[in-house]
Amino acid sequence: MKLLLSEKKELEVREHEICLEYYIIVDEFEGVNKAQMESYGVCIKRGTEEASFHGITFSGKNIEWLMERLTINSVTPTTLPYVIDDLLDDYFLY
């Protein structure tokens, strides 16, 4: 597993500064015919608080799309599970 820092954001919320760090998770594994493959996930850190989801997609383009939306909307570790749940409902189950 590799963590690649995608973006670091500092925000002021209710007179408090918070720092959010957004990471792309790269998990490597052996696929069919022993081909090396990668799956991608996301991790968000805020101080000691952290939330991560592995294996969201096999596409680098799709994980970059997701990461852009997470950072634009300032998704936190607390709200990440809800965002991923909505994403899975909207894009992957139907």
C-alpha positions as CSV (number, residue, x, y, z in Angstrom):
1,M,0.0,0.0,0.0
2,K,1.2,3.5,-0.9
3,L,-0.3,6.8,0.3
4,L,0.1,9.6,-2.2
5,L,-0.6,13.1,-0.9
6,S,-3.0,14.7,-3.3
7,E,-3.8,18.0,-1.6
8,K,-3.5,19.8,1.7
9,K,-6.2,22.3,2.7
10,E,-6.3,24.8,5.5
11,L,-9.8,26.1,6.4
12,E,-11.2,28.4,9.0
13,V,-14.4,27.0,10.5
14,R,-16.2,28.8,13.4
15,E,-13.1,30.7,14.3
16,H,-10.9,27.5,14.3
17,E,-8.4,26.6,11.7
18,I,-8.4,23.0,10.5
19,C,-6.0,21.2,8.2
20,L,-7.3,18.5,5.9
21,E,-4.9,16.2,4.0
22,Y,-6.2,14.2,1.1
23,Y,-4.4,11.0,0.0
24,I,-4.8,8.6,-2.9
25,I,-4.3,5.0,-1.7
26,V,-2.6,2.7,-4.2
27,D,-2.9,-1.0,-3.4
28,E,-0.8,-3.3,-5.6
29,F,-1.8,-7.0,-6.2
30,E,-1.2,-9.8,-8.6
31,G,-3.9,-10.3,-11.2
32,V,-4.6,-12.8,-13.9
33,N,-1.5,-14.4,-15.4
34,K,0.6,-12.8,-12.6
35,A,0.1,-9.3,-14.0
36,Q,0.8,-6.6,-11.5
37,M,-2.4,-4.5,-11.0
38,E,-3.4,-1.6,-8.9
39,S,-6.6,-0.5,-7.2
40,Y,-7.2,3.0,-5.8
41,G,-8.9,4.4,-2.7
42,V,-8.9,7.5,-0.7
43,C,-7.8,8.6,2.7
44,I,-8.6,11.9,4.5
45,K,-6.7,13.1,7.6
46,R,-7.6,15.8,10.0
47,G,-5.1,15.9,12.9
48,T,-5.4,12.5,14.6
49,E,-8.8,11.8,12.9
50,E,-8.6,9.6,9.7
51,A,-10.9,7.8,7.4
52,S,-10.0,5.7,4.4
53,F,-11.6,3.4,1.8
54,H,-9.6,1.0,-0.3
55,G,-10.4,-0.5,-3.7
56,I,-12.9,2.0,-4.9
57,T,-11.7,1.8,-8.5
58,F,-9.1,0.3,-10.8
59,S,-8.9,3.6,-12.8
60,G,-6.4,6.3,-12.1
61,K,-8.7,8.8,-14.0
62,N,-11.7,7.9,-11.8
63,I,-9.8,8.3,-8.5
64,E,-8.5,11.7,-9.6
65,W,-12.1,12.7,-10.5
66,L,-13.2,11.6,-7.0
67,M,-10.3,13.3,-5.3
68,E,-11.0,16.6,-7.0
69,R,-14.6,16.5,-5.8
70,L,-13.6,15.6,-2.2
71,T,-11.2,18.5,-2.0
72,I,-13.5,21.0,-3.7
73,N,-16.2,20.2,-1.2
74,S,-13.8,20.0,1.8
75,V,-15.0,16.5,2.8
76,T,-13.7,15.6,6.2
77,P,-12.9,12.2,7.7
78,T,-16.3,12.3,9.5
79,T,-18.3,12.9,6.3
80,L,-16.3,10.6,4.0
81,P,-18.3,7.4,4.7
82,Y,-21.5,9.2,3.7
83,V,-20.0,10.6,0.5
84,I,-18.6,7.1,-0.4
85,D,-22.0,5.5,0.4
86,D,-23.8,8.0,-1.9
87,L,-21.2,7.5,-4.6
88,L,-21.7,3.7,-4.5
89,D,-25.5,4.1,-4.6
90,D,-25.3,6.5,-7.6
91,Y,-22.6,5.0,-9.7
92,F,-22.0,1.4,-8.9
93,L,-25.2,-0.3,-7.9
94,Y,-27.5,0.9,-10.7
